[in-house]
Amino acid sequence: SGPGIMEAANRGAMDAGGESVGLNILLPFEQKPNPYITPELCFKFHYFAIRKMHFLKRAKALVACPGGFGTLDELFETLTLVQTHKIEPLPVLLMGRDFWQRIIRFDALVDEGMIAADDLHLIQLIDSPAEIVEAIFLHYEKRGFAPLPEEREQLLNL
C-alpha cells in the first residue's frame, strides 16, 4: 500500500501548523512512517494489540474511512470495547455511507440477534468532513463539553 488517508491527516495537521501522532506497526511489506508525523510523536509497535490499546487510550473519536482488514479490526475492536463499557463512549463515524452499507450489514446483526438494536447507535454513517466535525461536537456537547464558538467555526471552515 502507499500514501493514504492517515498520511493525508498527518499532512493536514502539519500544513495547519499542528502536531500529529503516528502509531506505526512494524511489518516487512509496509511503507515507512510518513514524513508528516511530528518526529517526537512517531511510535513504532511490534504487536497490533499494543498499538490498538495505545490508540484507543488516547482517541476522542474514531473516523473510519473505507479500508481493509486493518480498518475493520480497529473498527470492531473499538465497537466491542464501547459496547461492553470497557472504554468511555466515543463517536464512531464511518465515512462513506455507500461503502459501509455494502461492506457491513449492521442491521443483519440485529436481525440475527447478535447485537441489540440499541447497539446501532454506536455508529454513525457520514458522508462529509463537516458532518464528522458536527458529530464529534454533538457527542461531547451531550456530555457537557462545549467547544468555544471560534473552535467550531475554525473547524467547520477547514
C-alpha positions as CSV (number, residue, x, y, z in Angstrom):
1,S,0.0,0.0,0.0
2,G,1.1,3.6,-0.4
3,P,0.2,7.0,0.8
4,G,-3.4,7.1,2.1
5,I,-5.8,8.7,4.5
6,M,-3.5,8.7,7.5
7,E,-0.7,10.4,5.6
8,A,-3.3,13.0,4.4
9,A,-4.4,13.6,8.0
10,N,-0.8,14.0,9.2
11,R,0.0,16.3,6.3
12,G,-3.2,18.4,7.0
13,A,-2.1,18.8,10.7
14,M,1.4,19.8,9.6
15,D,0.1,22.3,7.0
16,A,-2.1,23.8,9.6
17,G,0.8,24.2,12.0
18,G,-0.3,21.5,14.4
19,E,1.3,18.3,15.6
20,S,0.2,14.8,14.7
21,V,0.8,11.4,16.1
22,G,1.9,8.3,14.2
23,L,1.3,4.9,15.7
24,N,3.0,2.6,13.2
25,I,3.2,-1.1,13.1
26,L,6.4,-2.9,12.0
27,L,5.6,-5.1,9.0
28,P,8.1,-6.3,6.4
29,F,5.9,-5.3,3.5
30,E,4.5,-2.0,4.6
31,Q,5.8,1.5,3.9
32,K,7.8,3.5,6.4
33,P,6.2,6.2,8.6
34,N,5.1,9.1,6.5
35,P,7.2,12.3,6.7
36,Y,4.3,14.4,8.1
37,I,4.2,12.9,11.6
38,T,5.7,15.1,14.3
39,P,9.0,13.3,14.8
40,E,8.8,13.1,18.6
41,L,5.3,11.7,18.3
42,C,6.2,8.8,15.9
43,F,5.9,5.5,17.7
44,K,6.6,2.0,16.3
45,F,4.8,-1.1,17.6
46,H,5.5,-4.7,17.0
47,Y,2.1,-6.0,18.1
48,F,-1.3,-4.9,16.8
49,A,-2.9,-5.3,20.2
50,I,-0.5,-3.0,21.9
51,R,-0.8,-0.4,19.1
52,K,-4.7,-0.5,19.4
53,M,-4.5,-0.2,23.1
54,H,-2.4,3.0,22.9
55,F,-4.6,4.3,20.1
56,L,-7.9,3.8,22.0
57,K,-6.4,5.0,25.3
58,R,-5.9,8.5,23.6
59,A,-8.7,8.6,21.0
60,K,-11.5,11.0,21.3
61,A,-13.3,9.7,18.2
62,L,-12.8,7.0,15.6
63,V,-13.3,8.1,12.0
64,A,-13.1,5.0,9.8
65,C,-12.6,5.6,6.1
66,P,-13.0,2.8,3.6
67,G,-10.3,0.3,4.2
68,G,-9.4,-3.4,4.5
69,F,-8.7,-5.8,7.3
70,G,-6.7,-3.4,9.5
71,T,-9.5,-0.8,9.3
72,L,-12.1,-3.5,10.1
73,D,-10.0,-4.8,13.0
74,E,-9.7,-1.3,14.6
75,L,-13.4,-0.6,14.0
76,F,-14.7,-3.8,15.6
77,E,-12.3,-3.6,18.5
78,T,-13.5,-0.1,19.2
79,L,-17.2,-1.1,18.9
80,T,-16.7,-4.1,21.2
81,L,-14.9,-2.0,23.9
82,V,-17.6,0.7,23.8
83,Q,-20.4,-1.8,23.7
84,T,-19.1,-3.6,26.8
85,H,-18.2,-0.4,28.6
86,K,-14.5,-1.2,28.7
87,I,-13.7,2.3,27.4
88,E,-15.6,5.6,27.6
89,P,-18.1,6.1,24.8
90,L,-16.6,7.9,21.8
91,P,-18.1,8.8,18.4
92,V,-17.5,6.0,15.9
93,L,-18.0,7.6,12.5
94,L,-17.9,5.7,9.3
95,M,-17.0,7.9,6.4
96,G,-18.7,6.9,3.1
97,R,-22.2,5.6,3.7
98,D,-22.4,3.7,0.4
99,F,-19.1,1.8,1.1
100,W,-20.0,0.8,4.7
101,Q,-23.6,-0.2,3.8
102,R,-22.2,-2.5,1.1
103,I,-19.5,-4.0,3.3
104,I,-21.2,-4.5,6.7
105,R,-24.9,-5.1,7.2
106,F,-25.2,-4.0,10.8
107,D,-29.0,-4.4,10.6
108,A,-28.5,-8.1,9.8
109,L,-26.6,-8.5,13.1
110,V,-29.6,-7.1,14.9
111,D,-32.0,-9.4,12.9
112,E,-29.9,-12.4,13.8
113,G,-29.9,-11.4,17.5
114,M,-26.1,-10.9,17.5
115,I,-26.3,-7.3,18.7
116,A,-29.1,-5.3,20.3
117,A,-30.9,-2.7,18.2
118,D,-29.6,0.0,20.6
119,D,-26.0,-1.0,19.5
120,L,-26.7,0.6,16.1
121,H,-26.5,3.9,17.9
122,L,-22.8,3.2,18.5
123,I,-22.0,4.1,14.9
124,Q,-22.9,6.9,12.5
125,L,-22.6,6.8,8.7
126,I,-21.2,10.0,7.5
127,D,-20.6,11.5,4.0
128,S,-18.7,14.7,4.5
129,P,-16.0,16.2,6.7
130,A,-18.4,18.8,8.0
131,E,-20.7,16.0,9.3
132,I,-17.7,14.5,11.1
133,V,-16.9,17.7,12.9
134,E,-20.6,18.2,13.8
135,A,-21.0,14.6,15.1
136,I,-17.9,14.9,17.3
137,F,-19.0,18.3,18.7
138,L,-22.5,16.9,19.3
139,H,-21.2,13.8,21.1
140,Y,-19.1,15.9,23.5
141,E,-21.7,18.6,24.0
142,K,-24.2,16.0,25.2
143,R,-21.6,15.1,27.8
144,G,-21.1,18.7,28.9
145,F,-18.0,19.7,26.9
146,A,-18.9,22.6,24.7
147,P,-16.3,23.9,22.2
148,L,-15.6,27.6,22.1
149,P,-17.6,29.2,19.2
150,E,-14.3,30.1,17.4
151,E,-13.1,26.5,17.6
152,R,-16.3,25.2,16.0
153,E,-16.2,27.9,13.3
154,Q,-12.5,27.3,12.6
155,L,-13.0,23.5,12.2
156,L,-16.1,23.9,10.0
157,N,-14.2,26.2,7.7
158,L,-11.3,23.9,7.0
